[in-house]
Amino acid sequence: MSRPIVPCLWFPDRAEEAMEFYCSIFPNSRILSIERYPDESLDKHFTGMSGKVLNGRFVLDGTTFVCLDGGPVFTFNEAISLTVECADQDEIDHYWTSLSASPEHEQCGWLKDRYGISWQIVPANLAELMTGPAQTQALMGMKRIVIDELVNAG
């Protein structure tokens, strides 16, 4: 029996804040559960982690995620991104404005948020909009995708 794939996000120390932030941006979203690290006096392996998120579960617009506060051992990078397929320019603008926190990392609909996660904010019909070299050239010059500019390219 097939099970859904559930992404796990390793935050250095702000998992609960990130869950609340993402749930405030996406519709049909909510925090499902938070298990916390035990008091560090009970286990020396959890020094400095008392009360932080050991295992968080949340839903963003129907997709379940898990997350944790794992310390600075691992960090996010652009090798993995989360893609939001938008119905129209208003949706693109909403997600772009809400999530973008690092202008130097913006290109072709890609952005990086305040937690270091890379996102692709794209029109759901991007493949249909990319009808030739002029559209590809227009896309490569964009940070936030502007649908009208793709339609009118060429």
C-alpha positions as CSV (number, residue, x, y, z in Angstrom):
1,M,0.0,0.0,0.0
2,S,1.4,3.4,-1.0
3,R,1.8,6.1,1.6
4,P,2.2,9.8,0.8
5,I,5.7,11.2,0.9
6,V,6.1,13.7,3.8
7,P,8.9,16.2,3.7
8,C,10.9,16.8,6.9
9,L,12.4,20.2,7.5
10,W,15.4,20.5,9.9
11,F,15.5,23.9,11.5
12,P,18.4,25.0,13.6
13,D,16.1,26.3,16.4
14,R,13.0,28.1,15.1
15,A,10.7,25.2,13.9
16,E,7.6,26.3,15.9
17,E,8.0,29.9,14.6
18,A,8.4,28.6,11.0
19,M,5.3,26.4,11.3
20,E,3.2,29.3,12.6
21,F,4.6,31.6,9.8
22,Y,3.9,29.2,7.0
23,C,0.4,28.4,8.3
24,S,-0.4,32.1,8.3
25,I,0.5,32.4,4.6
26,F,-1.1,29.3,3.1
27,P,-4.9,28.6,3.1
28,N,-6.1,25.3,4.6
29,S,-3.1,25.1,6.9
30,R,-2.7,24.2,10.5
31,I,-0.2,22.8,13.1
32,L,-1.2,19.2,13.8
33,S,1.1,18.4,16.7
34,I,4.3,19.5,18.5
35,E,6.4,17.1,20.6
36,R,9.1,18.9,22.6
37,Y,12.5,17.9,23.7
38,P,12.5,16.9,27.4
39,D,13.9,19.0,30.1
40,E,17.7,18.7,29.7
41,S,18.1,17.8,33.3
42,L,16.5,14.4,32.4
43,D,18.8,13.6,29.5
44,K,22.3,15.1,28.9
45,H,21.9,14.4,25.2
46,F,19.4,17.3,24.9
47,T,21.6,20.1,26.4
48,G,20.2,23.4,25.3
49,M,17.2,21.9,23.6
50,S,14.7,21.8,26.4
51,G,11.3,22.8,25.2
52,K,12.3,23.1,21.5
53,V,10.5,21.1,18.8
54,L,11.6,17.4,18.7
55,N,8.9,16.5,16.2
56,G,6.3,19.0,14.7
57,R,3.6,18.0,12.2
58,F,1.8,20.6,10.1
59,V,-0.3,20.9,7.0
60,L,0.2,23.6,4.3
61,D,-2.7,23.7,1.9
62,G,-3.3,20.0,2.1
63,T,0.4,18.8,2.2
64,T,1.7,17.4,5.4
65,F,5.2,18.3,6.6
66,V,7.2,17.3,9.7
67,C,9.9,19.4,11.2
68,L,12.3,19.6,14.1
69,D,14.8,21.9,15.8
70,G,18.0,20.0,15.2
71,G,20.7,22.5,15.9
72,P,23.1,24.0,13.3
73,V,24.6,20.7,12.1
74,F,22.6,20.9,8.8
75,T,21.3,23.9,6.9
76,F,18.9,24.5,4.0
77,N,20.3,25.2,0.5
78,E,19.0,25.7,-3.0
79,A,19.5,22.0,-3.9
80,I,16.0,21.4,-2.6
81,S,13.0,23.8,-3.0
82,L,9.3,23.8,-2.4
83,T,7.2,24.7,-5.5
84,V,4.0,26.6,-5.3
85,E,1.9,26.4,-8.5
86,C,-0.2,29.6,-8.6
87,A,-3.5,30.1,-10.4
88,D,-2.8,33.8,-11.4
89,Q,-0.6,36.8,-10.9
90,D,-2.3,37.7,-7.6
91,E,-1.3,34.4,-6.1
92,I,2.2,34.8,-7.3
93,D,2.4,38.2,-5.8
94,H,0.9,37.1,-2.5
95,Y,3.3,34.2,-2.0
96,W,6.3,36.2,-3.3
97,T,5.7,39.1,-1.0
98,S,5.0,36.9,2.0
99,L,7.9,34.5,1.6
100,S,10.8,36.4,0.0
101,A,13.5,37.5,2.5
102,S,16.7,37.4,0.5
103,P,16.7,39.5,-2.7
104,E,20.1,38.3,-3.7
105,H,18.7,34.7,-4.0
106,E,15.8,35.7,-6.3
107,Q,15.8,34.5,-9.8
108,C,13.4,33.0,-12.3
109,G,10.6,32.6,-9.7
110,W,12.9,31.2,-7.0
111,L,13.3,32.9,-3.7
112,K,14.7,32.2,-0.2
113,D,12.6,32.8,2.9
114,R,13.7,34.0,6.4
115,Y,14.4,30.4,7.5
116,G,16.6,29.6,4.5
117,I,14.1,27.5,2.6
118,S,14.1,27.9,-1.2
119,W,10.7,28.2,-2.9
120,Q,9.7,28.3,-6.5
121,I,6.6,30.6,-7.0
122,V,5.4,29.8,-10.5
123,P,2.2,29.9,-12.6
124,A,0.5,26.5,-12.6
125,N,0.5,26.7,-16.4
126,L,4.2,27.7,-16.7
127,A,4.9,25.0,-19.3
128,E,2.1,26.4,-21.5
129,L,3.5,29.9,-21.2
130,M,6.9,28.8,-22.3
131,T,6.3,28.7,-26.0
132,G,9.7,29.6,-27.4
133,P,13.1,31.2,-26.9
134,A,11.6,34.6,-26.3
135,Q,9.7,33.4,-23.3
136,T,12.8,31.5,-21.9
137,Q,14.8,34.7,-22.3
138,A,12.1,36.8,-20.6
139,L,11.9,34.2,-17.7
140,M,15.7,34.3,-17.2
141,G,15.6,38.0,-16.7
142,M,12.9,37.9,-14.0
143,K,13.1,37.6,-10.3
144,R,9.4,37.4,-9.5
145,I,7.5,35.9,-12.5
146,V,5.2,38.3,-14.2
147,I,2.8,36.3,-16.4
148,D,1.9,39.2,-18.7
149,E,5.6,39.6,-19.6
150,L,5.9,36.0,-20.5
151,V,2.7,36.2,-22.6
152,N,3.9,39.3,-24.4
153,A,7.5,38.2,-24.9
154,G,8.7,37.8,-28.5
